[in-house]
Every structure is written in C-alpha cells, then in structure tokens.
C-alpha cells in the first residue's frame, strides 16, 4: 500500500494498522459499488479508503457534520484549538478535510 501523502501529516487518531485494514477492506469492496465513510474528521481515514477506492476504480462517499465529537470540544482532552471557528463558535474540520483530500489527489 502506497499512500499519496505522508499520513502522519494529517490530523487524526487512527493507528496505521487500522488504516491498513481500512485500505484492504475498501480495495476488496470498491469494485462492487460505492464505499461509504461515516465520520471523516480531518481526512486520515479518507486517505486510506479513498486511495484504495481510486486504485480499484471505485468511489468513496464521506459523511461528517464537521463539528467534532464530544471529546474534541473546548475543555476536553482531545481539543485542538486550530480546529475552532470563532465565527461559528464551533469546531470546523471541513477545511482540513478538503485540504487533505486535495493534497492526496482524492477530490
């Protein structure tokens, strides 16, 4: 498995072994039809899944509300202040996901 970007440069919590398992699952399933990711955060899993779908000639749909989970909110252990949008007074991971997908050639 060769990923199009340095996966460690993408924000996220996914272990590389979990990412490899996602890649293999998507590689096997993508020829049968579209794949669906629920919860993208900043795109680490989307790189694994999308790269496999691309290699298999398939497509990945990724769904996320982009406001972060409870543990990502201010005051919690996994809060990343860089993801906070003052204008929205909320987390906003969408710009980070879009940048990740663009960098990986997966838009």
N, C-alpha and C positions, 0 to 999 in steps of 0.2 A: 504494500500500500504506500503510494507516494502522494502526500498532500500538497496542494499548490502553494501553501503558505506555511510559515513557521507556526504551528498550532499553539505554541507557548506564548505567542504574541497576541492571542485572543483572550479576552477576559472570560473567565468561567471556572467551573469547579470540576469538570469532567476528567477522570483518570484516563490516561492513554489506553489502558486495556479495555475500558468501557467504550472509548471512541472506536477502537479497532473492531470491537464486537458490533457496534452500530454500522460501521462500514461494511462488514461482511454480510450482515443481515440485509442491508439496503442493496448491496450488489446482487444478492440472490433474489430479492423480491422485485426490484425495479423493472426487470423485463416483463413482469406480469401485469404491471399497471402503476399508476402514480403512488408515490410514498407520501406519508403524512407525518410531520413532526409537530408535536404539541408541546410548546414551551421552548423558545429559542434563546432567550436571554440575549447575549451579545454575539452568538453565532458559532460557538465552538462545536457543538453537536451538528449544526447545519453544514459545517465544512466537511465533517466525516460523512454524513448522509448524502449531501449534495455531490461530493466528489464521486462517491460510489454510483449514485443515480446517473450522473453525467457519463461515467465510464460504461454503464450498462445501457445507455441510450434512453434512460427514463427521466422522470421529472419528480421533484420534491416540492410539496406544499408545506409551508411552515406557518403555524398559527401561534400567536402570542399577544397578550394585551400590553406588553412592554412597560408595565408599571412595577415590575419586580414582585418577588414573593415577600411574605411577612418578614423573613429574616434579612431581607435586603433593605428594609426601611430604616430611616434615621433612628439611631439609638440601639440598633441591633448589631450583632456580631459581624455580619457579612455586608454591612452597608458600605457602599463605595460612593463617596461624595461626588466623584466625577460623573456619575450617572444621574445625579439630581438635577432636575429642571426647575429653576426658581420661578420662571414664568408660569409653569403649570402647577407648581407646588406639589410635584410628584416625581417619581422615578421615570426615566425615559430611556429605555435601552434600544429603541428603534434606530437612532442614528448610528449606534455602534454596530448593530446587526447589518445595516446597509453597507457600512464601510467594510466590514468583514467579508460580506458576500462579493463586493466589488473587488477587493484585494485578491480574493480567491478565484475570481473569474466565474462566479456562480450566479450572477444576477439573471 
